[in-house]
Amino acid sequence: MTVLRSVLLFLLAAVAEIGGAWLVWQGVREHRGWLWIGSGVLALGAYGFVATLQPDADFGRVLAAYGGVFVAGSLAWGVVVDGFRPGRNDVVGALICLVGVAVIMYAPRSA
């Protein structure tokens, strides 16, 4: 159950951070205005809180692992929201990152 909770928190964090960054991008780069920018800033703040809910108490480990989730999630966001078509190397790189996440967060550790 702890691994499932952790994975769900990583997914929620990815939506908050990537979505927040996307909203800021839309507000600034696509000239959609301050409402988009402000919404993005709030979502980015929510990401910071979601990360603290991870069962693992080691900040460095959680943020390092989240980096891999962010890589894969950003590509997925681009596909779903912006119609981005990742190349083979994008997909391979994202899968390598997710394997890194699994090793960092869920591999057995000696006490």
C-alpha positions, 0 to 999 in steps of 0.5 A: 500500500505504501508504494501505491500511495507513493506512486499516486502522490508522484502522479499528483505532484506531476500534474500540479507541477507540470500543469502549473508550469504549462499554465504560466507558459500559456499566460506568458508565451501565449499571452493568455493573461494574469489569470493563467499565470496566477493559476499556474503559480498556485498549482506550482505551490500545490506541488511543493505541498504534495511532495511533502506527503511522500512516505519517505522522509528523505527530501533528497531521495524524493526530489531526485526520484520526482525528477524522473517522474517529471521527465516522463510526465512532461513528455506525456503532458505534451502528447495529451495537451499539446499534440507533441509526438515524442521520438524513440529516444524521448520514450527510451529516455523517459523509460530509463528515468522511470527505472531510476525512480523505481530504483531510488524509491522502491529498491530494498535497502539494508537497515 
